[in-house]
Amino acid sequence: MKQKQLIIGGVLGLAVVSGYFYANHAKHELVKERIDTELTMMDGTSPVKYGALQTSLFSNAVTLKNVTIDMSGLQNMAGNNAPNVVSIESVTVDSKVGLSSLESSKLPDQLEVSLSGIATEVDFKLLAESSVKPVEKAVYRTIDTLTEGKPTTDFYLEYDYSPAKGNTRPFVDIKLKSELNKVVGMEVKAEIENMPLDPVVLMFGGMQRALIHHFELVIKDEGKTTDLLIENMAKQMNMSEEQFEDELTKELKKDIEYSHQSIEKMFYSAVEDFIDDRHEFKIELTPKTPMTIEDIQQVALFAADKDEIERELNLKIKGK
């Protein structure tokens, strides 16, 4: 009897495993077919190729490995400095709606996109040598040194969109991160009401009616990027680092003293703090009542003083 039960159990186990692999394979093939179809429908200016596709039966995530984008067709539009090829180690797209999002050109209501190891053929050392502008030259040299001639970028985007229902307007929560060679990064968070999800509508002024509930921008320096940039800027100006820093600080203090706008004074003060600390620069605002971008600009530019800006926009600009 036990032997019979073991045999039946083994057969059932084999059936489950076989069913899983069959279902996973079927899903893999379906996703691959859809992706390949979308890629062949592109206009041909930037052909995209990938090495491998990863899917899972228990997850909506789809990962493309070793992605290459041929940019040579854009050379005339982007100029000679544009890379011929952009390579990406992996691209992962995840959404709660799963495969249904692939059946429509409309963006899904929830999406996560992660790109790891974005690399180009751009030679920043060569750009630094050929540039005649001191600031450009310093920036290119800084990037080349920090990345050891091999710049790679990681990028992450996540949003959660709530469509309009009844008397409520659509609402979106957005998070965006970008990092260069793990040494310097940028993070953006935003909560926006009445923002259309359609990219075409956004391009044609769709953001004009959007109401900002919260916005946050953080720039983090994890690898002494600012130190190196100041060093290279000083060399371009034929100064020592101490002399350059002193001149920069004097200019910032002068800007703070003579500026007629409170928002400028707040910004210059934060930059001065960042030059002193060099780790994090942060801009954060949460308007007293949700405002359009234009309304925020009006308050920031014409506020009587810093207190009014902080009261109406709850704006914080910090350099340390």
N, C-alpha and C positions, 0 to 999 in steps of 0.2 A: 504493500500500500504506500509506504513512504517513498519507495522508488518511483511509483507512478506519479505521486505528488511532485517529486523533484523534477521529473520529466516534463509534467504539465507546466510547472513554474518556470523551467528553463525555456520552454517553447514560448510562453507568454512574455518572458523577459526579452527573448530574441525578437519577438514581434514588436514590442514597444520600442526597442532600440532601432530596429529596422525602420519602423514607422517614423521615428524622430529624424533619422538620417534622410529618409525619403522626403519628408515634409520640408526639412531644412534645405535640401538640394532643390526642391521645387521652388521654394521662396527665393533662393539664391539665383536661380535661372530667371525667375520673373523679374527680379530687381535688375539683374544684368541686362536683360532685354530692354527694359525701360530706359536705363541709363544710356545704353548704346544707341537707342533710338533718338534720345534727346541730343546726344553729341553729334550724330550725323545730321541733325536738323540745324546745327549752328551755321552761321553765314560763311565760315571758312577763314575768317581773318585771324583767329587764334585757335587752331586745332588743338584739342585736348586728348591726351592718351593716358592710360593708366596700366599699371602692371598687374595688380590683383584686386579682387573684390571680396570683402568679408561681410557676412550677414549672420544673424542668429535667429533661431526660431522663437526664442523667448525675449527678444529685444527688437525694437524698431530701428535701432542704430544701423547705419550702413557706412562702411569704411572703404575708401579707395586708397591703395598703396602705390607709391612711386608714380605720382601724377606729374606729367610734363605738359606745359602749355607753350606752343610755338608762337612767339610774338613777332616773328619776322615780317608778317603781313601788316604790322602796325608801325613799322619803322618810319614810313613817310609822315604819319600823323604825330608820332611821339618824338621824333628826332633821333639823331645818331646815338644819344646816350641810352636809349631804350634797350633793354636786354633782348637777345634773340630767343632765349628759352628761360622760362620760369619753372623750377622743379619744386615739388612739395612731397615730403616724405609720406604724409598721410592726411587724408581729408575725411572727417567723420561727420555725418549728418544724422541727427536724431529728432524725432517728433512723436508726440503722444498719438497723433492720428495715423501713424504708420504709413502703409503703402497707399492709402487713399490720397495722401498729399501728392503722390506722383501722378495721379490721374487727372490733375487739373493744373492749369497754368497759374492759378491763384495760390498765393503763399498760405501755408497752414497757420492756424491760430497760435500754435506753439512750436518753436524750433530751436535747436541747438546746433551750431556749426563750429567745428574745431579744425584748424589747419596747423599742422606741426612741421617744422623744418622747411619753411619757404625760403628758397635760395634762387639767386639770379647770377648771371654772368657779368654783372656790373663790376668793373675794376675800380674801386675807390682810390687806390693808390695812383693809378693813371689819371683819374679825374682831378686829384689834388695837384699832380704835376702840371697838368694842362690848364688848370683854372688860373685866371688873372685876378680874381676877386679874393681878397684876403680872408673874408668870412667864410666863403665857400671852401677855399683851400683848407682852412682850419677844421671845418666840419668834416670834409672828406677824409682828412688825415686822422681825425679822431675815430671815425667809424672804422677805417682800415686797421688802426692799431687795436681797438677794442675787440674786433672780430677776428683778428689775426688773418685778415685778407679773405675770410670766409663768412660773410654776414648771413645769418639765418634768422628768420622771424617766425614767431608763433602767434596765432590769432584765434580768438574765441568770441563768438557772438551767441547770445541767448535772448530770446524775447518771449513774452507770454501776453497774448492779445485777447481782450474780452470784447466781442462785438456789441454794438448798440442793442439794447433791449428796452422796449417801452420808452420811458422818459430818460433813460440813461444813455450817455454818449459812449462811443468806443473808448477803451483804455488799454494802454500798452506799457509793460514793464520791460525795460531793456538793460542788458548788461553787455559790455564790450571790453575785451582785454587784448593788448598787443605787447609783445616783448621781443627785444632784439638781443640775441645771444645770451639770454638770461642775465644781462647786466643793466639794462634800462627798460622800463616798461610804462605803459599807460593803461589806466582803467577808467571807463565811463559807465555811469549808472544814471538812468533817467526814468521818470514816471510821467507819462504824457497822456492827456485826455483829448479825444476828438482828433487823433492822428490817423489818417488813412493808411491801410496796410498795402495798398496797391502802389508799386514803385512808380508807375507812369503818372498817377495822380500826385505823388510826392514831388516828382520832377517839375510838374506844372503848377507849383504853388500850393500844394496840399498842406504844407506845414504852417501856412499863414493863419489858419483858424485853430491850430493845435494849442492846447492849454498846458503849460508846464506846471506840474505839481512839485517835482523835485529834479534837480540836476546835480551831478557830482563828477568832477574830473580830477584824477590823481596821476601825477607823474612821479615815478619812483626811480631813484638812481642807486642801483645795487653794486655797481662796479667801478666807482670813481670816474664816471663819465664826465661830470662837470669839471673835475680836477684836470683831466686830460684836455678837455676843450679849452679851458682857460690857459693851460700851458701852451697849446698850439696857437691860440689867439695872440698871446704875448709875443711869441716868436714872430708872427706875421707883422706885429707892430714894432718889432725891434726893442722890446721892453723885457724886463725881468717879470716874473709872475707877480711879485709884490707890487711893482709899479703899475702893472695892468689892473690888478685888483683895486689898488688905491684910486686909479682914474675911473674905473667902473663905478666904484662906490660914490665918488664925488659927483659923477654924472647923475646917478640915481637920486642922490640927496638934492641935487639942483632941480631935477624933474619933480620931486615931491614938493619942494618949496614953491616952485613957480607954476605948477599946474593949477588950473581953475576948476577942475572937475574932481569931485571926491572919489569917484571910482578909479581914476588914474592914480591918485595918491595912495589908495589902498593897494592897487596892483604893484606900483613901484616899491612900496614898503615891503610887500611880500617877496618880491624879487631880491631886494636887499637882504632880507632874512635868509632866503635860499642860498645866496652867494656865500653867506656866513656858515650855514649848516650843511647844505648840499646833499640832502637825502630825499626830501619829498616836497613837492609843490602841489597844493590842493585848492580847488575852487568848488564851493558848494553853495547852492541856493535852494530855498524852499519858500516861495512867495506866500505872503499872508493869505491871499486868495489866488487860485490858479490864474496864470497870465499867459498871453501870447508872447512870442519872442519879441515882437515890436513893442509891446507894452513894457516888457522887462528892460529893453534898451532905453526907452523913454525915461523910466524911473532912474536907471543907473546914470544916464547922461545929465539929467536936469535936477537931480536931488540937491537940496540945499546943503546937506552935509552927510557925513558918514553915518550918523545916527538914523537919518531918514532912510538911507539905503538898507541898513540892517533891520530897521523896523518893517519896511514894506516888502523887502525881498529875503530877509534873513540870510543875507549874503556873507559868506566867509571866504577870504582869500588868505591862505597861509603858506609861508615859505619854510616853516620848520615846526 
